[in-house]
Amino acid sequence: MDLFLQLVMTGIMVGSIYALVALGWVLIYKCSGVLNLAMGELTLIGGYVCLSFYLRFCEQMSVASAFMLSLALTLVVGFILGRLTERIFLRKMIGEPILAVIMVTVGLSFFFKGMVFIVWDTDTQVFLPRIFSVDPMHIFGIAVGEVYFWSFIAAMILMVIFVLFFKYTRWGLAMQACADDEMAALSLGVSAKFVYALAWAIAFMAAGVGGSLLGNINGLNYSVSLLGLLVLPVVVFGGLNSVPGAIVGGITIGLLQNLSDGGLTLLKIYFPDFWWPVTIKEVGPFVFMVIFLLFKPFGLWGWERIERV
């Protein structure tokens, strides 16, 4: 039971980071109907930008202050990069077929990956000195890594901000209007260009925070960019255009990952003579996604489009 509770608690906290990155997918899909297949690379860039700022500031101030300042500057850089990416690569794709725009995001993923390798190299880099203590915290008697706990808190705060943004702000409502019917939104005076630029800027910011938090857990290297595909089951499970769905989906996938990996470890211990796969942690979410889509193809809270003929 102790192991089970440990796996559940860690799964929830890791899942909150997945949910934060999934918000980047949701933001862009909500206003343009496009799946951004470069999301993993955006996460990787955000992590390296935060690390670069942190290594510069940690010698001049306390570790906590250096990280908070680095995270704030990462948000600023993410906003600027998002606006530039939309303006240079995607502005001219407004009104073009969705598949063409998706293929542009595929090209962007390779472009961003190459830029990361040129600027920061391919070796694993870590946040040193450590920001979070290696000694675990105890919550209700369950040992939890400090980095997981504070990552969970940061992710929850940002997700609440995003939910409020979409529900109560003018541009949040404009994004939803563009996603529902672009022509109707344009006729009401909504600037589609500004909405798309804002969506990409916020997606960069969300991915930057997610990359910064993940970099504190396992370090930064190419594997962080694979998170872009790993988060896809999160987005599909919750609904491609649902912010609450991204939150629930992220936590669910995080739980599934930890429980499947923990269950496999127990099977290897109690039945060592049998052959067991090396790991199912990465495969499990995709198997779950395929099975789930058979019964609910629009996700938990995705918009079901009904066409009458």
Secondary structure, 3 states (H helix, E strand, C coil): CHHHHHHHHHHHHHHHHHHHHHHHHHHHHHHHCCCCCCHHHHHHHHHHHHHHHHHHHCCCCCHHHHHHHHHHHHHHHHHHHHHHHHHHHHHHHCCCCHHHHHHHHHHHHHHHHHHHHHHHCCCCECCCCCCCCCCCEEECCEEECHHHHHHHHHHHHHHHHHHHHHHHCHHHHHHHHHHHCHHHHHHCCCCHHHHHHHHHHHHHHHHHHHHHHHHHHHCECHHHHHHHHHCHHHHHHHCCCCHHHHHHHHHHHHHHHHHHHHHHHHHHHHCCCCCCCCCCCCCHHHHHHHHHHHHCCCCCCCCCCCCCC
